[in-house]
Amino acid sequence: MNQQKIGTFISTVRKKKLLTQKQLASLIGVRHSVISLYELGDRRPSPEVVKKLAVICCFLSLFVLCSCVRTGQKDSVDFMSAM
């Protein structure tokens, strides 16, 4: 899965939870500029960050995303449709 799709997914989930980038960053222990980088596809979240996102956002599919981030493998799962 490419970084742009990951970023779009994070942005969509954040907005559905009615969180600002700053609020989400505070909850997972990163700076809000890092959330922006994730959402723009300029940076890939670590597996640890993905796990925190999954707990906060209550999306099991983020655990699958964690697997993709950890292994660097492309996955054919469409995470946007999983929401």
N, C-alpha and C positions, 0 to 999 in steps of 0.2 A: 504494500500500500504506500502510495507516495505521500510526502509530507503535506502537500496541499490538501489532500483529502482528509488527513488526520486533523489539520488545522480547521477545516470547515466543520468537521464533526465536533471538535471541542467547542467552537464558537456556537454552533447550533444548540448543543447540550447546555452550555452556559446560559444562553438567552432563554431557553425553555425553563430553566430554573430561576429566571429573573435575577441573575447575578451580574454585577459589573466585573470587568477584568480585575479591578483592584480587590473586590470582595473575594473572587475566586482565588486570586494569588495569595491573599491572606490565609484562606482556609487550607491551602496546600503547602504554604511555606516558601513561596517564591515571590520575586518582585513582579509587579503588574506588567512591566515591560517584557518579561519572559512569556507571560500569557499572550501578549500581542505577537511575539515572535512565533509562538506555537500556532496561533490562529492564522497568521500570514503564510505559514508553511516555511518559514525561514529557520526553524529549529524544531527538532524532534524531541518530544518528552521522553525522559528516562522511564524505564519500567516502574521505578518507585513512584514517580509522579503520576503515571497512568493508574496505578493502584489507588493512589489517593483520590484521583478524579473519579474513579469508579465508586469508591465509598461515598464521596460527597454527592455525586450525581445519581447514584443508585442505578447505574447501567451496567448490567452484566456484560454487555458486548465490549465494554472498555477493557475487561479482563482479556478478551480475545485480542484486542488491539495491543495490549501489553505484550502478548506473545509475539505479535508481528514486530513490534519495536525491538524486543529483546533479540529476536533471531535475524531481523533485517529482511525477512522473507516477504515477498509480495503475497497478498492473500486475495482470493477471488470474492470474498464476502463483501457485500455492499453494506457498509455500516450505516449509511444514511437511511436505507430502507429498514434497518433493524430498529430504528427509533420509533 
